[in-house]
Amino acid sequence: MSAKVVRMKILVTGATGLVGSAVCARLVACGHEIICVVRPGKRPVEGTGSWVEVDVAKAVAPSAWLHHLEGMDAVVNCAGALQDGVTHNMAGVHAQGPAALFLACEQSSVRRVIHFSAIGVNRQQPSTFSRTKLSGEMALMETDLDWVILRPSVILGDAAFGSSALFRGLAALPFLPVMPSTGKLQVVQLEDVAETVIRLLDKTAPSKISFEIVGPQVLEFEEIVAQYRRWLGWRPAKRYLLPRPLASLLYWLGDIAGLLGWRPPVRSTAAREIARGAVGDPGEWIAATGIRPSSLDDALARRPVSVQERWFAKLYFLKPVTFVLLPLFWISTGIISLTSGFEQGVELMMGGGASSLAAPTVIAGALTDIAIGCAIAIRRTARWGLYAAVLLSLFYAAAATAVLPELWNEPLGPLTKIWPILVLHLVALAILEER
């Protein structure tokens, strides 16, 4: 099939996601006019067109979409979430919001709809993710639109997010922890997925059809990690199968992080989905589009490894460690100041001339420490918590210098240690963004 299509005006939901951002960039490169639908507070990549803020999970009535569809020729729905959380509602993102969008398309002049689902959801639904994805598919199939459903396997590419980031991070470890009950994967390249959208937007392309978007290789999880490790230029790592209780603990910790607004790829939904595997038959997809999907080996061979890739891989697991230790540091210092260290703190303040304000000052400082720790632990407030931590550390250093300058000469260096702590907070700010 020819990749040339008539210039179109296209609404793309989930435009800031891994798939959505790649699709938008590819559409713009082909000369299409794009309207990016982004979550409130988000912004699309510069140069990808106009954008509107819509919370797909809350836009559950056709009226919420109709004015955004005026003048549109097609819709590409890339919105998705791995698991329910503070900021994610899978039923809304995968089923209710898209169903309203599809009805709005029927009520307007939009006919062509390309909808991203997930591999295997039509065969088995081990989690809420699969069930809601299937509901979204069914809602689209019930319409009279010229729809196409894409069911991609695990998507990998230049951008590092989700599984694409996890494989890089695992490749940096000197040993490979393998989760029990992981199925085989046919990973597909992001560039092939984006090209699929381009080719299926053509009005002569097939419609009312679904395609499994998978790569040409059936691989074990550890084989994918090994390929990334070779690409990064490191020797093979030793492989260790994690005991099931430890694996369950890691998935549980991932769920806790999800409740705090973080988006780790290792969560209970991933555990259920990866046990099923992600394999399929690309035959109909290849026949309809003419795309020959790249193998992981070929895709990596086309991308020379860079120092940025090695930095990212090595920092990947240091990031969660950092965002666990920093909240624990601040919260624990606050608790110590209110309990076993309270009297010593009051004595230090009295020595600095605080007199009757000594105890209230220690209490206020302790509560501030705890508040900062809690702010850093929650994804939505982490940036402000880190800024507050930096400012408070500088204030502590300045105040101590003015009131108790002898602390600079203490053998354990209570003030000297502020500087490496400050640097760690700056590093945390630098690696905070996920995509």
N, C-alpha and C positions, 0 to 999 in steps of 0.2 A: 504494500500500500504506500502511496505517496504521502510524505509528511507535510506537503504543502496544503494549507487550508486558507480559506477566505478570512480576512481580518474580522474578528469578532469582539464583542464586548461581553466579558465573562465575570461572573461573581464567584469568588473563591472563598469558602469558609475554612477556618483553621489555618489561616494564611501565615501565621508565625510558627507553625509546627515544623517538624523535620520534613514531612512530605509537602505540606502546604507551601512552605517557603521555596522549596525546589521547583514545585509546579508553577508558582507565580513567576519565578525568574525565567523559567523555560518559556512560558507563555509570552512574557514581555519580549524576550529575545526573538520570538517568531512574529512580533508585530501586533499582538493582540492588546486590547485595552482591558485592564484588570481593575476590578473593585475588590479590595481585600477586606474580608470580614474578620475582625480581630476582637479578642476579649477586651472588656473595658480596662483601660490602663496599659494595654499593650500597643506596640507600634510595629508595622511591617518593616521589612528591609527597605532601606532607601532606594528609590528608583524602580520599585515594582508597581507603581500606580497609586490611585486613590484608595482610601480606606474608610471603613465605617466601623464603629464599635457596636457589637451585638453579642450578648451572652447567649450562645446557642441553646444552652440548657434551660434558659428562661423564656426564650422566644418560641413558645409552644402553641401559638395561634397564628394562622395564616396572615392575619392583619399585621403581625410584627415583621413580616417579610415583604409584603406587597410593594411598599414604596421603594425598597431596595432593589426590586426586580425590574423597575421601569427601564425600558430600553435595553435590557439584557438579551443576549442571544443564547447563553448557556450558563449552567451552574456546575461547579466542581466542588463537591463536599468532601473536605479533608479533615473535618473536625473529629477529634477522638480523645479518649483518656484511658489510661490503663486501669485505674481503680478509683472507687469513690473516696473522697477526702474532703478536707475543709473547702477547697475551691473547685472540686470536681464532682459532678453528678452524672454518672454514666447513663442512666435512663434518659436524662434530659439531653445529653450531648449526642448519644448514639441513636436514640429512638424518637423521643417526643419532639425535640427541636427540629430534627431533619424531617419528620413526618409533616410538621407544619410548613416547612420550607417546600416540600414536594407538592402539598396541596396549593400553596401560593403559586407555584410554577404552573399548575393546571389552570388556576384562575387568571393567570397572566398569559403573555405570549411566549413564554419560555418553554421550549420543548425538550432541548437536549440537557440531560442531567447525568453527570459522571459521579458515582458515589463510591467512596473508599470504605470497604468493610475489612475483613481479616480472613486469612486462610483457615479453612476447616470449620467455620462456624455453622455451615449448613449441614455438617456431618455429626458434630458433637459440640455440646455446650457445657464445659466443665466449670464455668465461672460466670459471674454477672457480666463480665466483659463480653463473653461470647453470646450470652442470651440477649443482651441489649443490642449488640451488633446485628444479630439475626433479626431482631424486631425492626431495626432500621431498614434492613433489606426488604422485609416483607411489606413494610409501608410503601416503599418505592415500587415494588412489583405490583401493588394493587392500583397504581395510577395508570393513566393512558399516555404517559410521557415517553419520549425516546430515551429510555434509561440504559445505562451500562453500569454494572456492579463490578468493581475490582476487588479481588481478595488476595492481597499481597502476603507473602511469607515475611520473615524477618528482613527488614530493609537496612542495608548498610551503604555507606557512602563517605564522601569527604567530610561532611558535617558529623560531628561527634555528639550524639544525644541518644539516650535510651540504650538499646542493645549495641548500637554502633560505638557508643562510648564505653560500655561495659567490656566488650571484647578487647578494646585497646588497653583498658585498665588491667584486666586479667593478664594480658600479654606481658605487662611490665613486672609481674610478680616472679620471683625466683622459683616458686613452686605454684602449681595450678590446683586450686581446690575445686573439685568437681562435685556438683550437686547430684544427689541420687535421683533416679527416675527422670532423666532428661531424654526427650525424644530426638529423632533425627531432624535436621533442618536443611531446607533448600533456600539459602539466603539469596536475596535478589538485590541488585544494585539500584541505588536511588536514581541514577541517571536513566536507567531503563524504565523505571516507574514513571518519571516525569515525561519521557518520550512517549509512553503509552497514552497519556492524557492528550498530548498534541495530536496523535494520529486518530484517536477515537472521537475527537471533537468534529471531525469532518462529517458533514451531513450524509455522505455516502457510506460511512462506516456502519457496521451492524449495530442494532439497538435491541432493547428488551432481551439482554443477554448478560451473563456473568462470566468472568474470566479468573482463573487462578494465575497469579503473577508470582512465579517461582524461578529460581536459578537453575542451571543445568546440573549442579552437583548435589548429591545427597550426602551430607556431612554430619559427623558427630560434633557435639558442642566443643569438645576439646580440640578437634581438628581445626575448627575455625580459629580458636585462640592460638594454636600453633602456627597457623599461616600468618596471622598478624605479628606474632613474635619473630618469625623469620623475616618478615618485611621490615620490622623495626631494627633488624640487625643483631638480635640477641640469640644466644644459644638456646637449645630446647630446655624447657623447664620440667622438673619432676612433677609427676601427676599424683594427686592424693584424692581418694574418694572420701568426701566428708561423711561422718556418721549422720544418720537421719535426724537424731535429736539436735545436733548442732546446726544442720541445715534448716530445720524447723525454727530454731532460735533466730537465725539470720533473717528468715522470711518474716518472722514476728517483729523483729527490730525494724525491718523495712516498712512494715505496716505502721508502726509507731511514728516513724519519720514522716510517713504519708499523712498521718493525722495532724502533724505539725506544719504541713504545707510543702514539705520537700517531696521530690519525685524520684526516689531511687528505683532502678529497674528490678531490684530483688525484693519482691513483695509476694503475698500469698496468691494474688491473681497470676503472677508470672509462674509460680510453682505449679499451679493447676494447668496453665496453658502449655508450658514447656514439656510437661509430662506427655501431652498429646502429640507433641512435635509440630512441625510446620512444613509439610511436604504436600505436593500436588502435581497435577499434570498441566504443563504449560502449552500443550499442543494447540488448543483452540486460540489461545492468546497469540501465539506465534503466527498461526495461520491468518488471523484477523488483522494483525498489525505489521507483519513482516519483520518484527524485532527479533534479533537473535540475542538472548540474554547473556550477559558476560558471566563467566565463572569468577569466583573470588580471587583465584590466582591471577587471572588476566587483569581484573580490575586493579589489584594492588600493583601489578607490574607496570601499569600505566601511570602510577602516581609515585614519583620518587619520594622516599621518606624524608622528612624534614626534622630539624631540631625541635620545632614546635610540636610535632607529633610525639616525639620522645618525651618532651616536657609534660604534655598533657597526660600521656600514659602513666608516667611516674607520679604525677600529682593526683591522679584519679581517686585512689583510695586514701590519700592523705587528706583530701577535702572532708570526707565524713568524719575522719578522726579529729580534724581541726574543729569542726562544728559540733563535736561532742565534748571535746576537752575545754573549749573556751566557755560554754555555758556552765560546765561543772566547776571550772576555776572561779568564775564570778559568784556563782551561787554558794559554793563551799566557803569562799572567803567571807561572804556575808553571814552565813550561818555560824562560822567560827567566831566572828566578831560579836555575835549576839549571845554566844554561849561560853565556851571555854576560854576564849580570848578577850572577853568583855572587860574584865578588870585590868588586864594589861593595856588594853586600848585606852581605857579611861586614864590610867596612870601616865601614858605617853602624852595624852592631851593635856593633862594637868601640868606635866613638865613643860609643855609649850605655852602655858599661861592661859589655858581655856577656862579654868576654874569651874564655875557652875554649869558652863555649857559643855563640859567634857562628855558626860554621859549622853545627852541628846545628840551631840555631834557624832559619837560612835554609832549610835542607833541609826541616825539618818544615813551615815555612810554605808552601814551594813545593808539597810533596806535598798539603797541605791544600787549596790553591787548585785543584790538578788534580782532586782528589776532588770538590770542590764543583762544578766545571764539568761533570764527568761526571754527577753527580747531577741537575743542572738539565737536562741533555740528554735524560735518560730520563724519560718521562712518569710512571711509577709513583713515582719519587723526586724529581720536580721541585719539589714543594712543600717538602719537607724541605731540598733543596739551596738553595732561595731563602731559607728561614729561616736556614740556616747561613751563607749569604753575608751577610745583613744583620747577624747577630751578629758574624761575623768582621770585617766592615768597621768596626763600632763598636769592636771590640777593638783593631783596628789603629790607629784614630784615638786611642783612649784611651792605648794603650801608647806610641805615637809622641809624644803630648803629654807624657807623663811622662818619657820617656827622651830624645827628640830634639825638643824644642819648637821649635827653629829651623826645622824643616821647614815650619811654617806660614808662614814668610817666604820660602820658595823661590819664585823667579819663575814656575816652571811649576805651582805649587800642587798638589803631590802629595797633601796632606791635604785641601785645599779641595775637590778633585775627588771626594772620597769621598761628599759629600752628594748631588750629582745621580745618582751611581751607586746610592746607597741608594734614592732616589726611583724609579729605573727598576726596581729589584727589587720595590718595593712595587706598582708598576703591573703588573708581571708576575704577582704574586700575585693581584691584583684581576681579571685577565683569564684566569687559568689554566683555570678550569672551561669545559668545552665545551658542557654542557647541564645 
